[in-house]
């Protein structure tokens, strides 16, 4: 079996994709395909108005329990543009929005103790990177805050939720090295998925029990 002599990856953590309607996405991946909703995040602008959502759909099994598909939905995004507008290159009203069906990044999981050494390896390889550590924050509308440095690794503090290093391949594909902390397992998974017509009713989505190792595997 061929092995990687440069980086030791624990497996594929997730791919990030863009959807046109989060409720329809939840109805399909969770409702029809049975993928558990591991976590949910909402994003807000400077005026604390909702601009997007982020859903984590579990596809893992015991050896890789946190594996998932990540979907992003953006209010006033590309789904609001006509085919004619898209053909002319028009941008949507939401500057955070990304094209429907586009892949935002590929996430590779690594051991926490390797993150700093891997950041140095990227520097030695001449690959610029962005280091982001996220923490819970009650004062932020989305419930978390991030500490970001460029081409410099910072030590995560106690209470961190996740630790990520981002960089690009030669074609501009966004790659992420990531490690989760135990605190991340208690992050909520009960936001109401938004639709482009109106807010979805909470009772339309089956209730998901509290986070547990068993929930992380699709049965």
Phi, psi and omega in degrees: 000129180290141180233160179267119181269358183254311180233141177255097181272145178271357180131177177281121180279307178191167166244145179255125183234160179252131177247165181268340185205115185290324180298315179296324179293316178295318179301323183280303187287322179271310185289317184265315183272349174080012181289128179292145175276106184283314183209159174221145179224146173241147180244142184231155176271187183295342179264011179064028176263140182298128180241342180188170178224158184220119182243141180248112180256118185290134175228018188275173173219176191310323182280346181214063191292338183267001180300139183201169169254129180257127177243138177245136173238138182239123175297141181056042182263203184295338178295343180272356181264144177282167178300322179295317179295320178296323182293337179269358180084015180297142179262149178285170182293330182274112182293345179278344188293148175235154184303145181297132180085356181284150176267124182276320180192163172246127184252125177249126183277139177228163177290143181304321184289350180263349188301313182295317179296325180288327175297318178295322178298319178299317178299315180297330179275359180076028181252111177296148180217164176238127181253125181231127172243130184250142183229152173294144181208109182294336183280340180272138181304323181277355176085004178211160177230160181234143171252123186238135171226154180248125177057028178210126181274133175246144181285124176299144179268168177299137179097000179297149178266317182205155182230122188226144172238126182245142175202175184242147173273179184300336180265007179084011176286131184278121180248142178230130165263132188219148169221137178265154174253162179304329181296334182294333183296338180267004180294146186296160177219029190237021174295157179273120181295132184272148174239161184285341180273314182196173178290137177288147177280133182306326185286351179282344180252126180304139180297141179250128182293170181301153182302133177205156180305325181296324182295337187284348180256137177279126181252000000 
